Amino acid sequence: MFSNYFNKKTIFATHFLFMSNTEKGYFAHPTAVIDEGCKIGKGTKIWHFSHIMPDCIIGENCNLGQNVVVSPKVVLGNNVKVQNNVSIYTGVICEDDVFLGPSMVFTNVINPRSAVPRRDQYKETLVKKGASIGANATIVCGHTIGKYALIGAGAVVTKDVPDYALVVGNPARQIGWVSEYGHRLQFDEKGIAICPESGQKYQLKDGKVSRIE
Ligand SMILES: CC(C)(COP(=O)(O)OP(=O)(O)OC[C@H]1O[C@@H](n2cnc3c(N)ncnc32)[C@H](O)[C@@H]1OP(=O)(O)O)[C@@H](O)C(=O)NCCC(=O)NCCS
């Protein structure tokens, strides 16, 4: 079956690429395809059958699982973790420490029509530092997911998500707040909450959460 997809020349080419990639400081499995013009940071790993398309910028220490597609000109920060079967389309920006759960879905055209080209109408989706997107969630394009927000498994995000917000469901609704370690935050009457794992202190003020210690 393998030979249907990869002839000997391709295997040699990808093997060579693997070796040179390693010398460059990142790892790409021999079955991964890295197109021209990409910048990939040291310590990053790209696994089986993944495709990095032209002119992407991928930071250091990222992990891109199996069957991941990164479309042209996508930008990923440092330490971004991408689980299996995720396509990151042009228009998506993921800042440092973003987690993309297995089979989650980005979009980049709000009103797709097969017969109407919309390549110049891609909408931007910004996923801010430390945010996590659960398995099988869908992010409708043109929205910002705030820093350290947590998107529940299977959620369909149709609007901006505030920093530290926890959202679930279709359409996604906020059911609480989470810490940078991913724990629910219980705010007291003064609007203060402590993360049970890290001890970090948070404040809820004017409907916004920030870390204060
Ligand atoms: C969203 C999430 C973090 C909530 O965890 P939690 O704080 O322990 O929440 P609870 O299990 O106490 O659930 C609270 C309520 O939200 C609901 N809920 C929890 N997760 C939900 C989800 N993904 N979608 C819809 N509703 C959800 C629960 O049914 C419960 O509803 P109820 O109050 O009516 O009974 C978790 O359920 C989740 O989806 N994690 C993502 C897992 C994932 O995709 N990991 C990827 C890497 S493997």
The ligand as a Gaussian input file, in Angstrom:
#p B3LYP/6-31G(d) Opt

LIG

0 1
 C      -14.769000      21.336000      29.157000
 C      -14.088000      20.469000      30.200000
 C      -12.669000      20.996000      30.470000
 C      -14.950000      20.584000      31.444000
 O      -14.414000      19.812000      32.459000
 P      -14.990000      20.013000      33.965000
 O      -14.648000      21.375000      34.444000
 O      -14.479000      18.846000      34.744000
 O      -16.549000      20.006000      33.768000
 P      -17.628000      18.971000      34.309000
 O      -17.300000      17.596000      33.844000
 O      -17.788000      19.234000      35.773000
 O      -18.915000      19.453000      33.531000
 C      -19.596000      20.645000      33.856000
 C      -20.836000      20.707000      32.959000
 O      -20.402000      20.957000      31.613000
 C      -20.807000      19.880000      30.766000
 N      -19.691000      19.622000      29.860000
 C      -18.433000      19.268000      30.190000
 N      -17.692000      19.153000      29.085000
 C      -18.487000      19.435000      28.060000
 C      -18.280000      19.460000      26.685000
 N      -17.087000      19.217000      26.152000
 N      -19.311000      19.802000      25.885000
 C      -20.536000      20.075000      26.423000
 N      -20.787000      20.061000      27.741000
 C      -19.769000      19.729000      28.541000
 C      -21.075000      18.711000      31.685000
 O      -21.998000      17.813000      31.101000
 C      -21.619000      19.412000      32.899000
 O      -22.952000      19.788000      32.649000
 P      -24.063000      19.757000      33.828000
 O      -23.606000      20.787000      34.827000
 O      -25.312000      20.134000      33.137000
 O      -24.034000      18.392000      34.366000
 C      -13.973000      18.995000      29.719000
 O      -15.229000      18.331000      29.803000
 C      -13.485000      18.908000      28.277000
 O      -14.252000      18.920000      27.296000
 N      -12.127000      18.783000      28.167000
 C      -11.457000      18.685000      26.893000
 C      -10.900000      17.263000      26.703000
 C      -10.143000      17.179000      25.420000
 O      -10.681000      17.408000      24.349000
 N       -8.868000      16.896000      25.486000
 C       -8.047000      16.853000      24.270000
 C       -6.732000      16.205000      24.528000
 S       -6.902000      14.474000      24.751000

